[in-house]
Amino acid sequence: MTHSELGTERIRTLLFKYALPAIIAMTASSLYNIVDSIYIGHGVGALALSGLTIAKPLMDICAAFGSLVGVGAGTLIAIKLGEKDLLSSNKILGNVIMLNLLLGVLVMVVGLAFLDPILCAFGASVDTLPLAHDYMAIILYGNVTTHIYFGLNNMLRSTGHPMKSMTATILAVVINMVLDPIFIFSLDMGVRGAALATVLSQCIAIVWQVTVFFNQEEPVHFQKGIWSLDRSITLTMLSIGLSPFLMNLASCFVMVILNNQLKRYGGDLAIASFGVVNRLMFVFFMIVMGLNQGMQPIASFNYGARQHDRVKRVFQLTAYAATVITTLFTLLGEICPHLVVQLFTHDEELIEASAHALRIIVCAFFVVGFQAVVTNLFTALGMAKKAIFLSLSRQVLMLVPLCMLLPLIPAGDGVWGLNGVWWAWPLSDSLSALLAAILLMRQLRAFQQMHLSQQQLLRANERFLSDDFSQ
């Protein structure tokens, strides 16, 4: 499929061809995280799961800087291809590499310099700090690799190569899953082995990615004159990518508060419980993200080509599919919570605590798919302010205050405590979905007005030509 077909092919066919590889890739990536956690949970212990949960906010910060460049560049290059601007498209490719190099090194240096204080602020205890430190130190050393890997994958998807993007992801996942047991068990490296496997697998995947862009027959490829940072391109990429950047940063901020609240009301066991639940949610949310990645180039291209009806259609199909996926997870978490959490540990106390948290957290998860697709739609259209507002609404504006206030609600002889932390999730999901629906309706009305204006202009041109010929 070439990028020109984004404006002519049937929307359902396009979404299937673009989303399916992304879904497979994202599902494979999330399953890796599941398997990785299973290896660590059984091979190192329940405390290691708590350590990884403590480290996750810092990983979210690294991912935030990667998405700042990658998502912004992917959206911008799709819009430029829709406008048939190949010169700018190639410059975007070069700017992605250079900007990821600069930001990757910066995040690595700062992260390593303040690693222990950061982890302690994120909720690490005396027992979990060494495990979290060992894991994150290796991840940070490989941070540049991670940034480039995700950046090039966005480029592949947005330049008409969803299958090659999927191949790169699956390649990294398979290599990772092969190296994990070798490093964790055979070489007895524990959590450090899991981190090293992640970095090495991404290095190998990058080799595959760059071979595509070295092909001179591709419309977008490596060439002279694209490597110097272009101020206009860089600022536009960063402004578009600001929404997912803030969303990931907000996720980090929320995780820090959540970890400290969990530590206060439930200790390391509560943190480990959320680590289990979060990895399960990650699988289904990554499927939704795969759908969003499939939608993004289609919506961006057609928005650039001023085909608003096609933008509306691809959104409708994506939102429907995403809602089905998140509803399935709600049902799974409510019907058989103990069964799914047993994959991660044989510790009975952790199983019971995780199952209890899962049933509460996922009870409104079915609306998350819709909210995520609406947010991604505004990102794909380059409407950064709306996307940023929606990104922040679910976590910062709603989840954080609820996470702080609900545990203080009186209950029996005390307060709601740990249950209040768990209930903050479904309440914030419901409120943010309602807000997304309001902004979406306004945007759809704007599209309808633009469509009517175009129709009026066409009729006016037809009358003008008719009068001209009659004379």
N, C-alpha and C positions, 0 to 999 in steps of 0.2 A: 504494500500500500504506500503510495507516494503522498507527500503533504498536500498536493493539489486536490486530491480526492476528498480532503476534509470538507470541502465546500460543495461537493456534488453527490457523493455517495449517500445512500439511505442512512439515516441517523441510527436506527437500530443496529444495522450491520456495522457501522463505524464504531459504535460504543462496544459492541461485542468484540471486535477485532482489537480495539485499543485497550479495553478494560480487562479482558480475559488474561492477556499476558501479565498485566500489572497485578491482577488479583492472584494469579499463580505465584508471581514473584513475591508479593507481600505476604501471602499465606505461607510460602516456604520460609520467608524470613522470620515470621512470627512463630512458626513451628520450631525453627532453630532455637528461638528464645525459650520455648517450652522444653525442648530436649536439653538445652544447656542448663536450665534450672533443675531439671530432673537429675542430670548428672551431678550437679553441685549439691542438690538436696540430699541425695542418697550417698554420694561419694565423699562429701565434706561435712554435711550436717545441716540441721535446721538453722543454726546460728549463721551459717554462710548465706542462707537465703535472706536473712535480715540484713547482713552486710551489703549484699547486692542491692537491696531495696534502698539502703542509705546512699549508695553510690549513684543511684539512678538520677537524682536531680542534677548532678554534675554532668552525667551523660546527656541529659536533656539540654544543658547549656551548650555542649559541643554540637549536638544535633541542631540547636537553634541557629547557630552561626552557619552551619551547612545549608539549612533550608533558606536562610536569608539570601544566599547567593543562588542556590540551585533552583528553588521554586520560582524566584523572580526571573532568572534567566530563561527557564523553561517557558514561562508565560510570555515573556517578551519576544523570544525567538519565534514562537508560534504566531504571534500577532504580526511580526515582520514578514514571515513567510506568507501569511495571508495577504499582506500588502505587496508581495513579490519583491521585497527588498533583500536580496541575497548578500549585498555588501555588508549591511548592518548585521545580518544573521551570522556571518563568519566572524565579524568582530566580537559579537557576543560570545562565541565559543572561546576565543582567545582570552577574553576578559574573565570568563568563568574560571579558567585554569589559574590565571595570575592572582585573582582575588581570593580564591580558595587557598592558594599557597600562603599568601600574606596573613589571612585570618587564622588559618590552621596553625601556623607557627606562633602567632600571638596568643591564641587560646592555650596552646601547649605550655608555653613558658609561664604564663600567669597561673595556670592550673597546677603545675608541678611546684611552683614556688610557694603556694599557699594551700597545698593539698590537705594536710591534717587539720588546720583550722577550719577549712571549708567543710570537711566531713563531720567535724564535731558540731559545727553550727547546723548541719543538716540532720542531726539527731543520733550520731554515732555514740555508742557507749564504749566503756573500756574493753568490753568483749568483742564488739563488732568493728572497732576502728582498724585493727590490723588487717582484717579480711577486706574491708572496703578500700583501704590504702593499697594493698597488693594488687587488687583488680584494676583500680582507676589509674595507677601509675603507668601500667603498660598501655591501657587505652589512650591515655594522654600522649605517650610517646608516638603512638600511631595516628594521632589526630589529623595530621595533614592527609594521610592516606584515606581516612574516612571521608573528609571533605571532598576530595577529588573524586572518589568513587561515587558518592551520591550526586555530585554535580554533573558528572558525565552521564550518569543514568538518566537524569532529567533531560539532558541534551538529546540522548538517543530517542527517548519517548516523544519529545516535541518536534523532532526532525523526521518523523515518519518511520521509526524503527522500534515499535513496541516489543516485537519478538526478541530483538537483540538486547533490549533493556532487560527483558525477562531472563534471557540466557545469562547475562552478567550476574544478576541477583541469584539465580539458582546455582550458578557455578560457585559463588562465594559461600552460599548456604551449605552446599554439599561438601565442599572442602572443609568448612568449619566443623560440620558434624563428624567428619572423619578424624579431624585433628583433635577434637575435644576429648574423647576417651583416651587417646594416646597421651596427651599432655596431662590430663587430670589424674588418670589411673596408672598407666604404664610408667610415666616419668614422675609421678607423684608430685605434680606441680600445683595441685589444688586450684584455687580461683585464679592464680596467675596463669595457669595453663589455659583456662577458658578465655581469658583476655588475649593471650598470645595467639590462640587459634583464630580469633576474630580478626586481628590485625593482618595476619599472614594471608588469610583467605581473601581479604579485600585487595591486598597487593596483587594477587594473582588475577583477580577479576579486572583490575585496572588495565592489565596487559591486554586482555580481550577487548576492552572498551576502546583503547587508543588505536587498535588495528582498524576499527571501523572508520575513525576520523582521519586516518592517514590515507584513506582511499580517495584519490584525486577526482574520481568520477562522481563522488557524492556532492550534492549542491552545497552542503555545509561540511568543511573539512579543514584540517590544519594547513596553514599556508603563511607565507611571509606577510608582515604588516598587520597582523591581528593581535599581537602579544602585548602591545603597550596599552595601559589602561585608558579607556576613553571616558572622560568625565560625564558626558551625557548618558552613555550606555550604563555606566556603573551606578549613577544616581537613580536611573529609572529602574534598573534591576533591584537595587536595594529598597526602593520605595514599594515596589510590587511585592517583594519578598518579606517586607516588614510584618505583614499579617501572620504568616506561619512562624516567623522568627519570634514575634511576641507571644504567639500561642505556645510555642515550645518553652519560651522563657517563663510564661505564666505557669506552664506545667511544672517547671522547676520550682518556682516560688510556692505553688500550691503543695508540691511534694515536701518541701522543707517544713512548711507549717503543719502539714498532715503528719509527717514523721514525728515531729516534736509533740503534737497532740496525742498521737498513738503511744509514744514513749511515756507521756505523762499519765495517760489513763489505762494503758495496758502493757507497757514495757516492750521488750524485744520480741515477745511472742506476738503482740498485736502488729508490730512492724512486719514480721515474717508472714503473718496472715495476709496483710495487704499485698505483700510481694507476690504471694500465690494468686490472689484474686486479680491483681493488676496484669499478670502475665496471661491469665485466661481472657480477660477483657481485650488484651492486646491482639490476640488472634482475630477476633471478630472486628475490632476497630481497624486492623490492617486490611481486612477485606474491603471495608468501606473506603479506606484510603486508596486501595487499588481501583475501585470504581471511580473515585475522584480523579485519580491520575489518568484514567481513560477518558473521562469527561473533559479534563482541562485543555488539551490541545484542540479538541473539537469545538468547545465553546470559545476559546481564544481566537482560533482561525476564523470562525464564522462571525464573531463580533467584529474582528478587523475587516471582514468582507461585507459588513453591514447586513448580514442575513439573520435577523433577530428571531425569526420563527424557528430556525434551526437551533439557535441557542436555547430557546424555551423548550424545545422538544427533547434535547439531550439532557437538560436539567430534570425534566419530568421522569424520564426513564431511569436516570441515576438515583434520584430521590426515592423512587418506588423500590428499586432493588436494594438500596442501602437500608431502608426501613424493614424490609423482609429479613435481612441479615441480622440486624440488631434485635429484632423481635425473637428470632430463634435463640439468641443467647439469653434473653430474658427468660424464656421458657426452660432452657437447659439449667440455668442457675436456680430457678424456683423449684423444679421437679426433682433434680438429682444432684444437689450441691456436694454431698459427701463423696459421691462417686468420682467426680472430676478432680477434687482437690487431693484425693488419695494418690494421684499420679506423681505428686511432688515429694511426698514424705510418708514415712511409716510412723511418725510421731503422732500418737492418738490425740494429744492435747492440741497440737497444731492443726490437725485435721478438723476437729470440732470447732475451733475458733475460726478457721478459714471458711468453713461451710456456713457458719452463722453470718459472717461478714458478707459473703457472696450473695446470699438470699436478699439481704437488705440493699446492697449497692446496685444490683441489676434490676430491681423491680421497675425502674423507669428507664432502663437502658434502651428500650425500643424506640425512643424519640431521638436518640443521639445521632442515628444515621441521617435523619432529615436535617438536623441542625448542622452537621458536618458538611453536608452537600451544599447547603445554602451558603455557608461560609466560603467554601471552595469556589462556588460560582462567582462570588464577588471578587475573589482573588484572580480567577481566570479572566475576568473582564477588565482587570487592571483597576478596579474600584477599591483602592487600598484602605481608605478610611472606614468604609462599611465592613470590610473583611476584618480589619483590626478590631473594630468595636465588637463584632460578634465573637471573635477569637477570645477577647478579654472577658466578655460577659459571662460565659459559662464557668470559667475558673476563678478569675480574680474578683469580679463584681458580685458573684453569687456564691460560689463554693467556699471561698476563704471566709467571708463573714459567717456563713452558716456553720462551717467547721469550728469556728471559735465560739459561737453563741449557743448552738444546740446542746453541746455537752453540759451547759450550765442550767438547763431546764430542770426544775425540781421533779423528782420521780421517787415515790415511796419515802424512805427515810433519808435519801440523799439527792443526787442529781443524776441526769441521764448518762453522763460520762461517756464511755466508749461507744455506746449505741448512738449517741448524738453525732459523733464523728462519722459513723457509717451512714446515718440518714441524711447527712449533708449532700451526699452524691445524688440520690434520686430527686431531691427537691431542686437542686441547681440544674439538673438535666431538664426537668420539666419547665422551669422558668425560662431558661435560655432557648428552648425550642419554641416557646410562645413568642419570644422577642424576634427570633429568626423568621417566623411566619409573618410577622407584621412588616418587617423590612422587605421580605420577598414580595408581598402583595404590592407594595409601592413600586418596586422595580418592574414587576410584570405590567403594571398600569403604564409605566413609562415606555416600555417596549410597544404596548398597544398604541399609544399616542404617536410614536415614531413611525409605526407601520401605517397608520392612517394618514400621516403627513406625506409619506412616500407615495401612497396610493393617489392622494390628491395631486401631487406633483406630476405623476405619470398621466393622470387624466387631463391635466392642464397642457402637458406637452402634446398629447394626442389631439386635443382641440386646436392647438396652435398649428400643428402640422396639417390637420384637416382643412383649416381655414386657408393656409398657405397654398396647398395644392388646388383648392377650389378657385383661387384667384388666377 
